[in-house]
Amino acid sequence: MANSAQARKRARQAVKQRAHNASLRSAMRTAVKRVQKAIVAGDKAAAQVVFQQSVSEIDSIADKKIIHKNKAARHKSRLSAQIKALAA
């Protein structure tokens, strides 16, 4: 366990930061699910509106390095492709 005061403080900070990161990651997953729900409903217009909001959220989390930028790009690309497929 942490022996110095500095190490104890870093351990406390790590717990708080991990909880914050977890909540942001959860919010991203929820945003992705909202888009997928609109896609399953078959409403292209609603899906595009929700997608724009989700892109903003995903980019924000990637900028904070909670998730890797390539993972963010992959999510956005796949959701966008699913929305485009609704037209066909």
C-alpha positions in Angstrom: 0.0 0.0 0.0 1.0 3.6 -0.3 3.6 4.6 2.3 4.2 8.3 1.7 1.7 11.1 2.0 2.2 11.9 -1.7 1.4 8.3 -2.7 -1.7 8.2 -0.4 -3.0 11.4 -2.0 -2.4 10.0 -5.5 -4.3 6.9 -4.6 -7.2 9.0 -3.4 -7.1 11.1 -6.6 -7.0 7.9 -8.8 -10.2 6.6 -7.2 -12.0 9.8 -7.9 -10.7 10.1 -11.4 -11.5 6.5 -12.2 -15.1 7.1 -11.1 -15.4 10.2 -13.3 -13.9 8.4 -16.3 -16.3 5.6 -15.8 -19.3 7.9 -15.9 -18.1 9.6 -19.1 -17.5 6.2 -20.7 -21.0 5.1 -19.7 -22.5 8.3 -21.2 -20.8 7.5 -24.5 -22.2 4.0 -24.5 -25.7 5.5 -23.8 -25.3 7.9 -26.7 -24.4 5.1 -29.1 -27.4 3.1 -27.9 -29.7 6.0 -28.5 -28.6 6.1 -32.1 -28.9 2.4 -32.5 -32.4 2.5 -31.1 -33.4 5.2 -33.6 -31.9 3.0 -36.4 -33.8 0.0 -35.3 -37.0 2.0 -35.3 -36.3 2.9 -38.9 -36.6 6.6 -38.5 -33.8 8.1 -40.6 -34.4 11.7 -39.7 -34.5 11.1 -36.0 -31.4 8.8 -36.3 -29.5 11.6 -38.0 -30.4 14.2 -35.3 -29.4 11.8 -32.5 -26.3 10.8 -34.4 -25.1 14.5 -34.5 -25.5 14.8 -30.7 -23.7 11.5 -30.2 -20.8 12.5 -32.4 -20.3 15.5 -30.2 -20.3 13.4 -27.1 -18.0 10.7 -28.6 -15.5 13.4 -29.8 -15.5 15.1 -26.4 -14.6 11.8 -24.6 -11.9 10.9 -27.2 -10.4 14.4 -26.7 -10.1 13.7 -23.0 -8.4 10.4 -23.8 -11.0 8.4 -22.0 -11.2 6.3 -25.2 -8.8 6.1 -28.1 -9.4 8.4 -31.1 -9.5 5.4 -33.4 -12.2 3.8 -31.3 -14.2 7.0 -31.5 -13.8 7.1 -35.2 -14.8 3.5 -35.5 -18.1 4.1 -33.6 -18.9 7.1 -35.6 -18.2 5.4 -38.9 -20.3 2.3 -38.1 -23.2 4.4 -36.9 -23.0 6.6 -40.0 -23.0 3.6 -42.3 -26.0 2.1 -40.5 -27.9 5.4 -41.0 -27.0 5.5 -44.7 -28.2 1.9 -45.1 -31.7 3.0 -43.9 -32.3 4.8 -47.2 -31.6 1.6 -49.2 
